[in-house]
Amino acid sequence: MKTWKVPVSQNRPYGYKYSLVYIVNGKRIIGYDNEILLHLIRKEKPESIRSLARVSGRDIKNVTNDVQYLARLGLLELNETGKNLETVVNYEKILLEIAV
């Protein structure tokens, strides 16, 4: 893990930029982009994936792919609300334990 201190912003709410990746079966599970999505879902409570893409400043196709994968892994919930899919994160932390 490599960490840089940066100004606090909507895209970097903690004031840090870091290089960390958790990969399972060749797929990136947790990295900076996904951590920001989970944070925005918990704090901003977007009403749809489109709203999440807008507040994250990311392309909707990429956000949709990431959200669907995170949901399959159980890291977030998807709830149908009319025509929209609402994203829900019901936890405050992800703890990563590495056996050595």
C-alpha positions in Angstrom: 0.0 0.0 0.0 1.2 3.4 -0.9 -0.5 6.6 0.5 -0.4 10.2 -0.5 -2.0 13.2 1.5 -4.2 15.3 -0.9 -6.7 18.0 -0.4 -10.1 16.8 0.9 -12.7 16.8 -1.9 -15.9 15.0 -2.9 -13.9 12.4 -4.7 -11.3 12.1 -1.9 -13.3 12.7 1.3 -10.6 11.4 3.6 -7.8 13.6 2.1 -5.8 10.6 1.0 -5.0 8.9 -2.3 -3.6 5.4 -2.1 -2.6 2.5 -4.2 -4.1 -0.7 -2.8 -5.8 -3.4 -4.6 -7.5 -6.6 -3.5 -7.9 -9.1 -6.3 -10.0 -12.4 -6.4 -10.0 -14.7 -9.4 -8.3 -12.0 -11.5 -11.0 -9.4 -10.7 -10.2 -6.2 -8.8 -12.5 -6.2 -5.7 -11.4 -3.3 -3.7 -9.4 -0.5 -5.0 -9.7 3.3 -4.7 -12.6 3.6 -7.2 -14.7 1.0 -5.5 -13.9 2.3 -2.0 -15.1 5.8 -3.1 -18.3 4.2 -4.5 -19.0 2.4 -1.2 -18.3 5.6 0.7 -20.6 7.7 -1.5 -23.4 5.1 -1.3 -23.3 5.2 2.5 -22.9 8.9 2.9 -24.9 10.4 -0.1 -27.5 7.7 -0.4 -28.0 8.1 -4.1 -31.4 7.2 -5.4 -30.1 5.3 -8.4 -26.9 4.0 -10.1 -27.2 7.0 -12.5 -27.1 9.4 -9.4 -24.2 7.5 -8.0 -22.3 7.9 -11.3 -23.1 11.6 -11.3 -21.8 12.2 -7.8 -18.7 10.0 -8.3 -17.9 11.8 -11.6 -17.5 8.4 -13.3 -19.0 6.9 -16.4 -22.3 5.2 -15.8 -21.3 2.0 -17.6 -18.2 1.5 -15.4 -20.2 2.4 -12.2 -22.9 -0.1 -13.2 -20.4 -2.9 -13.7 -18.6 -2.1 -10.4 -21.9 -1.9 -8.5 -23.3 -5.2 -9.9 -20.0 -7.0 -9.1 -19.9 -5.5 -5.5 -23.5 -6.6 -5.0 -22.7 -10.2 -6.2 -19.9 -10.2 -3.6 -22.3 -9.0 -0.9 -20.5 -5.7 -0.3 -23.7 -3.7 -1.1 -27.4 -4.3 -1.7 -29.4 -3.4 -4.7 -33.1 -2.6 -4.1 -35.6 -1.9 -6.9 -37.4 1.3 -6.4 -39.8 1.9 -9.3 -37.6 2.2 -12.4 -34.4 2.6 -10.4 -32.0 0.3 -8.6 -31.1 1.9 -5.3 -27.7 1.0 -3.8 -27.3 0.4 -0.1 -24.2 -0.1 2.1 -25.1 -1.1 5.7 -21.7 -1.1 7.3 -19.0 1.5 8.3 -15.8 -0.4 7.7 -14.2 -3.2 5.7 -11.5 -4.9 7.7 -8.9 -6.7 5.7 -7.0 -9.4 7.4 -3.9 -10.9 5.8 -2.5 -14.2 7.1 1.3 -14.4 6.9 
